């Protein structure tokens, strides 16, 4: 049994060297962190994610995603986290930074009291899920570095069991869709955004160019008619589709349950599903859940979600927003125990700040690095 306090005091020269601790002022430039305060020190700064292509969904389009980069320092070791904020989460750089400024993490002198720390963070204010996730992710990175192990090993997961990840093709013109399909050729699963009048046209283009690669579709609440949705599920089933994600508005519970009873494809919850209590509520309405760290407030609750969903015989998908490799790699540590993975958010941006998990031959590949398994990219 390791004496945690002795271990923390020593910290391990090799781990300290690997961590290359850096801290940031709230909105300033990086500076070296060498102090040993015995307290958790929080710092953060806004960072706008630049998308490689316009991200077109059934309800909106965007070319950037607001983001806040976070770090937690303890005795010279630094853990990294982030809050990514697509519009439907209802958060902003201003709301995230206000929430983070309201925290007093210096009251904690033992980072291993993860439940106490994250319960405090969760109770400071309601909602603010992405802001809370940024603290959770950074804390997990910090603790993994202190222990000298990646989180998939701490949980006892086999990295050889990671699934393939889907590659997302958004709603767009025929020319852009064809270009995106070319980019997707190295991947073994294609995720197609649907919900407008181009749904079948997009699928037909993909099937023309990649006739055998399985697809899945994300409607992003775009369908309104349950009869049309059922017709589309049968049509998609004939075209090697694995599942349909969030077909209706999240408030359309009865319509979703109706579709699930009749659909030949599994129906997966995304926007409708946020936190742990939702799983029991949606048993019988959806076949499975899409866990995203920005919705679940981070890895601590996401890990509980996997366990509960499995106990209820529901399918589990691990997904992401458009994020840097920090949050995407954090989520990838859970991937060995899920059915589906949609972890391409870092591949959709042009200004990633981290080197993290990789996709090799379409499959998620986890590195044997402590913490989340990420390394900051110099100069970013």
C-alpha positions, 0 to 999 in steps of 0.5 A: 500500500502506497503512503500517499503523503510520502509519495506526494512529498517526493513526487518522483523526479522522473514524473516532475521532469515528464510533467514540464509544469507550466502555469498561466495567469487568467488571461496572460502568457505562460510562466514556469511554475516551481513553487510547492504550496501544498495547495491546489492552484487554478489558472485558465485563459480563453482559447477560440477553436478554429474549425477546419470546415464549417460545422453545419447541423440541423439547427445552426452552423459555425466556424469556431467554438469558444473554449477555455483552457484550464490547469491545476497545479499542485507542488509543481505538477500540472494537470490540464483541462478545458471547457468547450462550449458549442451553442446548445450547452448555453455556456460562454467564455464569460460564464465559464470564467465567472464560474472558475473565478468563483472557486476557491480550490486552495482550500484543498491540500490533498488532490486525492480527495477527488469526491470532496473537491468535485462535490464542492465544485458541483455545488458552487452553482447549478448547470455550468457543466462544461466549466465543471468538466474543465476542473474534473479533467485537469484534476484527473490529469494531475492525479494520474501524473502524481501516480505515474499512470494513465487513467485507463490503467488506473481503472483497469481497462485494456487499451487493446479493446478500444473501438474504432472512432467515427469521422464526422461529415456535416451537412453541406454542399455536394462538393464539400461532402465529397471532399470530406468523404475523401478525408474520411477514407482512413476511418472505419466508421462514418458519422453523418449529420442529418436533419435537413432536406439533404439527408438521403442525398448525403448518404447516397454520395457517401455510398457512391464513394465508400460503399462498404464502410459502416455509417451512423447518423446524428440527426441533432433533433432535426426530425419532426415527424415520427412516421418520417423518422421510422421510414428513414430508419428503415431506409438507413438500415438497408444502407449499413447504418449502425444506429440513429442519434437524437432523432427528435427534439429532446422534449419529444419523449413519447415520440422517441419511445414510439420510434424505438419500439418500431425502429430496426436501428438502435436509438441513441440519446445525445442532447436529451441526455445530460447527467447521471439521473437521466439514464434511469429516466430514459430506460425504455425511451432510448436504446443507449446514451452518448456520454460527453464530458462537457455534459457530464461534468467530466470523467468522475461522473462519466465513469459512473454513467458507464457502470449504470448504463451497463447495469441497465443493459443500455448501449454506451457511446463516448463522444465529444464536442469540438475540443482540443486533444486534452478533452478528447484524450480524457474521454478516450481513456473510457473507450475500452469499455464502450460500444461506440466512440465518436472522438474526432473533435480534435481532428476537426480543429486547426489549432490543437494545443496538445499531442494526445490519443491517436487514430491508427487504421481507424482505431483509437490508440492510447499512449502509456503516458501518465494522467490523461496521456497528453503533452502540450505542443510547444508554442501553443 
